[in-house]
Amino acid sequence: MDSSVTRIFAPFYSSAFSWNFALGMTQLLIPLYARDLGYSGVAIGSLIALPIIVQMIFNLIGGAWTDRLGGMNISLVAFAATAAAGIMFAASSSFAGLFAAQIMMIVARAVYWPASWTLVSQLPGERSSLMGTLNAITSSGQIAGTVGAGMIIAGWGFGAGFWTVAAMGVLSFASGLVFRYAPPAREKAPLAMLATYRMLLGRRSIHYGIMCAYISALPFSLSVSFYPILLIEQGFGSEAAGWLVGMRALGAIAAGVVLARFVKHADDSSVPLASALAIAASVGLVAFFTNPAIIAFFLFGVGLGSGVMTIYFQILVSTLSSGETRGSAMALAGMGWSISHISTPLVMGALKDLYGIHAAFYALGAFAFLFSFALPPVHRWSLAGGKPR
């Protein structure tokens, strides 16, 4: 890679790593802090899930503005919001304060993902390789952040962890300011936001993309809610829980580095089906075991399946969208992530309170297994005419 291309990629990937480091920290900090404050499963699930309504709104707004202002400019908004969220969490102990901080973090997540996915699809190079690299770097950041959060909680407490989240948001912002790249000029101006989303909703592949995004997000929804709680209730300390939750991101790294090259076409139905089944099996079986090696294996497996599905989803949306609508298409299909982030913590919280956390994981795994077999017929429907519609 020549020096001019390196100057493009280095600040982009640096900002992605540091922001995901902060995100990884929140995956452990938020649910364990809420548990430490004595909140019920429903309260924890509500804290994680209800602000996702805000995410759905800002996700669509962020996607539309990415098409107008560019991916990095919108990413800077996410970095600033992350710094603000870390400060708010550090200063809060009431449910209302935590809820407000969570909304700020949700805004950051909502605008970051469509912005970064759109930007990487516009960078010079082979698309599946670039997306695999981005996913590997974001997962590396999440591993480092999750493990770091466990160590900080054990050594210095939750407050120090949240201040570190704020610091990583500032570091991401600084890296983003260094980024310099002008994507290819658009052939025409983007449509008005509502007209763009109306047009995209008429495409069958968008609905299939939402399904793929939903199942790919399921492990992440659990990582920021009930994976840490399962591990604590299995008898692990916060440091061990951080390492084990990090195995999900390690699986996603393996998907991005090793398997991304095999995910090149949106017309391959075997890849999403295999990925979804791997996710379902790993979610449903992890609660059967207390051996850390076996738990690590299943968390790695769920990350591997989720990582491959995420790359497939990105390739699918890149294929069906033009440069003028790429950000909006990423945001709309990515609504599957929001649906997962709303439903999974709420359902898991209710099941945990009623039947226990182990039964909650068994039930979710069974649902994901059945959901997997709905993907192939919807895929065939979306490819009427031989290509994504």
C-alpha positions in Angstrom: 0.0 0.0 0.0 1.6 3.3 -1.0 2.1 6.2 1.4 -0.8 8.3 0.0 -3.3 5.5 0.6 -1.8 4.9 4.1 -2.5 8.5 5.0 -6.1 7.9 4.1 -6.6 4.7 6.0 -4.5 5.3 9.2 -6.7 8.1 10.8 -9.9 6.3 9.7 -9.0 3.0 11.2 -7.5 4.8 14.3 -10.7 6.6 15.0 -12.6 3.3 14.4 -10.4 1.4 16.9 -10.6 4.1 19.7 -14.3 4.6 19.3 -15.0 0.9 19.5 -12.7 0.7 22.5 -15.1 3.0 24.2 -18.1 1.0 22.9 -16.5 -2.2 24.2 -16.1 -0.7 27.6 -19.8 0.3 27.8 -20.7 -3.3 27.0 -19.4 -4.4 30.4 -19.8 -1.1 32.4 -23.4 -0.3 31.8 -25.1 -3.7 32.7 -22.7 -4.4 35.6 -23.1 -0.9 37.0 -26.9 -1.2 36.9 -26.7 -4.6 38.5 -24.3 -3.2 41.2 -26.9 -0.5 41.9 -29.5 -3.2 42.5 -31.7 -2.9 39.5 -34.0 -5.8 38.4 -33.6 -7.7 35.1 -36.6 -5.7 33.6 -35.0 -2.4 34.7 -31.6 -3.4 33.2 -33.3 -4.5 30.0 -35.3 -1.2 29.9 -32.1 0.8 30.4 -30.5 -1.0 27.5 -33.5 -1.2 25.2 -35.9 1.7 25.5 -33.4 4.4 24.3 -33.1 2.4 21.1 -36.3 4.2 20.0 -34.1 7.3 19.8 -31.5 5.2 17.9 -34.0 4.3 15.2 -34.8 8.0 14.6 -31.2 9.2 14.6 -30.1 6.2 12.6 -32.3 7.3 9.7 -31.3 11.0 10.1 -27.6 10.0 10.3 -27.9 7.9 7.1 -29.5 10.7 5.2 -27.0 13.3 6.4 -24.1 11.0 5.6 -25.2 11.2 1.9 -25.0 15.0 2.2 -22.1 15.7 4.5 -19.9 12.7 4.2 -19.2 9.7 6.5 -16.4 11.3 8.6 -18.2 14.5 9.3 -21.1 12.5 10.7 -18.7 10.2 12.6 -17.3 13.3 14.4 -20.8 13.8 15.9 -20.7 10.2 17.2 -17.3 10.7 18.8 -18.4 13.9 20.5 -21.5 12.2 21.8 -19.5 9.3 23.2 -17.3 11.7 25.2 -20.4 13.4 26.6 -22.0 10.0 27.4 -18.9 8.9 29.4 -19.0 12.0 31.5 -22.7 11.7 32.1 -22.4 8.0 33.2 -19.5 8.9 35.5 -21.7 11.6 37.2 -24.9 9.5 37.5 -26.2 6.9 39.9 -30.0 7.4 39.5 -32.0 5.5 36.9 -32.9 8.8 35.3 -29.3 9.9 35.0 -28.2 6.6 33.6 -31.1 6.7 31.2 -30.1 10.1 29.9 -26.4 9.0 29.5 -27.6 5.9 27.7 -29.6 8.0 25.2 -26.5 10.1 24.5 -24.5 6.9 23.9 -27.3 5.6 21.7 -27.1 8.7 19.5 -23.4 8.0 19.0 -24.1 4.4 18.0 -27.0 5.4 15.7 -25.0 7.9 13.6 -21.6 6.1 13.7 -22.5 2.8 12.0 -24.1 4.0 8.7 -21.5 6.7 8.5 -18.5 4.3 8.8 -20.1 1.6 6.6 -20.8 4.2 3.9 -17.3 5.7 4.1 -15.5 2.4 3.9 -17.5 1.4 0.9 -16.2 4.6 -0.9 -12.5 4.1 0.0 -10.1 2.8 -2.7 -9.7 -0.9 -2.8 -11.6 -4.2 -2.9 -14.9 -3.8 -1.1 -15.2 -7.1 0.8 -11.6 -6.8 2.0 -12.0 -3.3 3.2 -15.2 -4.1 5.0 -13.6 -7.2 6.5 -10.7 -5.1 7.7 -13.0 -2.4 9.2 -15.0 -5.1 11.0 -11.8 -6.7 12.3 -10.5 -3.4 13.6 -13.8 -2.4 15.3 -14.0 -5.9 16.9 -10.4 -5.5 18.1 -11.3 -2.2 19.7 -14.3 -3.8 21.4 -12.2 -6.7 22.8 -9.6 -4.2 24.2 -12.4 -2.1 25.6 -14.3 -5.0 27.2 -11.1 -6.5 28.7 -9.9 -3.0 29.8 -13.3 -2.3 31.5 -13.1 -5.5 33.5 -9.6 -4.6 34.7 -10.6 -1.0 35.5 -13.7 -2.1 37.4 -11.7 -4.5 39.5 -8.9 -2.0 40.2 -10.5 1.4 40.3 -14.3 1.1 40.1 -17.0 2.1 37.6 -16.3 5.8 37.7 -12.8 5.4 36.4 -14.2 3.2 33.6 -16.7 5.8 32.5 -14.1 8.5 32.5 -12.0 6.3 30.2 -14.9 6.0 27.9 -15.0 9.8 27.7 -11.3 10.0 27.0 -11.5 7.5 24.2 -14.3 9.6 22.6 -12.0 12.6 22.6 -9.2 10.5 21.1 -11.6 9.3 18.3 -12.5 12.9 17.6 -8.9 13.9 17.3 -8.2 11.0 14.9 -11.2 12.0 12.8 -10.0 15.5 12.4 -6.8 14.2 10.8 -8.7 12.2 8.2 -8.5 13.6 4.6 -10.3 11.9 1.7 -12.8 13.1 -0.9 -15.0 10.3 -2.2 -15.8 10.2 -5.9 -18.2 13.0 -7.0 -21.9 12.0 -7.0 -23.6 11.8 -10.4 -26.6 13.6 -9.0 -27.8 15.2 -5.8 -29.5 13.0 -3.2 -33.3 13.0 -3.0 -35.1 14.5 -0.1 -34.9 12.3 3.0 -38.5 11.0 3.0 -38.4 10.4 -0.8 -35.2 8.5 -0.5 -36.5 6.2 2.2 -39.8 5.7 0.4 -37.9 4.6 -2.7 -35.7 2.3 -0.7 -38.6 0.7 1.1 -40.0 -0.4 -2.3 -36.9 -2.6 -2.8 -37.3 -6.2 -1.6 -33.6 -6.6 -0.8 -33.9 -3.8 1.9 -36.4 -6.0 3.8 -34.1 -9.0 3.5 -31.2 -6.8 4.6 -33.2 -5.8 7.7 -33.5 -9.5 8.6 -29.8 -10.1 8.1 -28.9 -7.1 10.2 -31.3 -8.3 12.9 -29.7 -11.7 13.3 -26.2 -10.3 13.0 -26.9 -7.8 15.8 -28.3 -10.4 18.2 -24.9 -11.2 19.8 -24.0 -7.6 20.2 -27.4 -6.9 21.9 -26.5 -9.7 24.4 -23.0 -8.4 24.9 -24.3 -5.0 26.0 -27.0 -6.5 28.3 -27.1 -10.1 29.5 -23.9 -11.9 28.5 -22.0 -10.1 31.3 -24.8 -10.8 33.8 -24.8 -14.5 32.8 -21.1 -14.8 33.3 -21.3 -13.0 36.7 -24.1 -15.4 37.8 -22.0 -18.3 36.6 -19.4 -17.3 39.2 -16.9 -15.3 37.1 -15.4 -12.0 38.3 -15.5 -8.8 36.3 -12.1 -9.3 34.8 -12.9 -12.9 33.6 -16.3 -11.7 32.3 -14.5 -9.0 30.3 -12.1 -11.5 28.7 -15.0 -13.9 27.9 -17.3 -11.3 26.4 -14.3 -10.2 24.4 -14.3 -13.7 22.7 -17.3 -12.6 20.7 -15.4 -9.8 19.2 -12.4 -12.1 18.6 -14.7 -14.3 16.5 -15.7 -11.2 14.5 -12.1 -10.4 14.0 -11.5 -13.9 12.6 -14.5 -13.4 10.3 -13.1 -10.1 9.0 -9.6 -11.3 8.5 -10.0 -14.8 7.3 -13.6 -15.2 5.9 -14.3 -11.8 4.4 -12.7 -12.7 1.1 -15.3 -15.5 0.6 -18.2 -13.1 1.0 -18.3 -11.4 -2.4 -21.8 -11.7 -3.8 -25.3 -10.9 -2.4 -26.8 -13.8 -4.4 -25.3 -16.5 -2.2 -27.9 -17.8 0.3 -25.7 -20.4 2.0 -23.5 -17.8 3.7 -26.3 -16.0 5.6 -28.0 -19.3 6.5 -24.8 -20.9 7.9 -24.0 -17.7 9.8 -27.5 -17.5 11.3 -27.4 -21.1 12.4 -24.0 -20.6 14.0 -25.4 -17.6 16.0 -28.5 -19.6 17.1 -26.5 -22.6 18.3 -23.9 -20.5 20.2 -26.6 -18.4 21.9 -28.7 -21.3 22.9 -25.9 -23.6 24.2 -23.6 -21.2 26.0 -25.8 -21.2 29.2 -25.5 -25.0 29.5 -21.9 -24.8 30.6 -19.7 -23.3 33.4 -16.4 -24.3 32.0 -14.6 -21.1 30.8 -13.0 -22.8 27.8 -16.4 -24.1 26.5 -18.0 -20.7 27.2 -15.2 -19.0 25.3 -15.7 -21.4 22.4 -19.4 -20.5 22.0 -18.8 -16.8 22.4 -16.1 -17.1 19.7 -18.6 -19.0 17.5 -21.3 -16.4 18.0 -18.9 -13.7 17.0 -17.7 -15.6 14.0 -21.3 -16.1 12.7 -22.2 -12.5 13.5 -19.0 -11.2 11.8 -19.7 -13.1 8.5 -23.3 -12.0 8.5 -22.3 -8.4 9.0 -20.0 -8.4 6.0 -22.7 -10.1 3.9 -25.2 -7.4 5.0 -22.7 -4.7 4.0 -22.1 -6.2 0.6 -25.8 -6.7 0.0 -26.6 -3.0 0.8 -23.6 -1.8 -1.2 -24.9 -3.8 -4.2 -28.4 -2.5 -4.1 -27.7 1.2 -3.5 -26.1 4.0 -5.5 -23.5 6.4 -4.3 -26.2 9.0 -3.7 -28.2 6.7 -1.4 -25.6 4.5 0.2 -25.8 6.1 3.6 -29.6 6.0 3.7 -29.7 2.4 2.5 -27.1 1.4 5.2 -29.2 3.2 7.8 -32.5 1.7 6.7 -31.4 -1.9 6.4 -29.5 -1.4 9.6 -32.8 -0.9 11.3 -32.6 -4.6 12.0 -29.9 -3.8 14.5 -32.2 -1.4 16.3 -35.0 -4.0 16.3 -32.6 -6.4 18.0 -31.3 -3.9 20.4 -34.9 -3.0 21.5 -36.4 -6.5 21.6 -33.5 -8.6 22.9 -32.8 -6.9 26.2 -36.5 -6.4 27.0 -37.4 -10.1 26.3 -34.3 -11.4 28.0 -35.0 -9.2 31.1 -38.5 -10.4 31.4 -37.5 -14.1 30.9 -34.7 -13.7 33.4 -37.1 -12.4 36.1 -39.7 -15.1 35.3 -37.7 -18.2 34.6 -34.0 -17.4 35.3 -31.2 -16.3 33.0 -30.3 -19.8 31.8 -33.9 -20.4 30.5 -33.8 -17.0 28.8 -30.7 -18.0 26.8 -32.2 -21.3 25.8 -35.4 -19.6 24.6 -33.6 -17.0 22.6 -31.4 -19.6 20.9 -34.4 -21.6 19.9 -36.0 -18.5 18.4 -32.9 -17.7 16.5 -32.8 -21.2 15.1 -36.3 -21.0 13.7 -35.6 -17.4 12.4 -32.6 -18.8 10.4 -34.8 -20.9 8.2 -36.9 -17.9 7.2 -33.9 -16.4 5.5 -33.6 -18.6 2.4 -37.2 -18.0 1.1 -37.0 -14.3 1.7 -33.7 -14.3 -0.1 -35.2 -16.0 -3.1 -38.1 -13.4 -3.0 -35.6 -10.5 -2.9 -33.7 -11.8 -5.9 -36.6 -11.9 -8.3 -35.2 -11.2 -11.7 -31.8 -12.6 -10.9 -30.4 -9.6 -8.9 -31.1 -7.7 -5.7 -34.3 -5.6 -6.1 
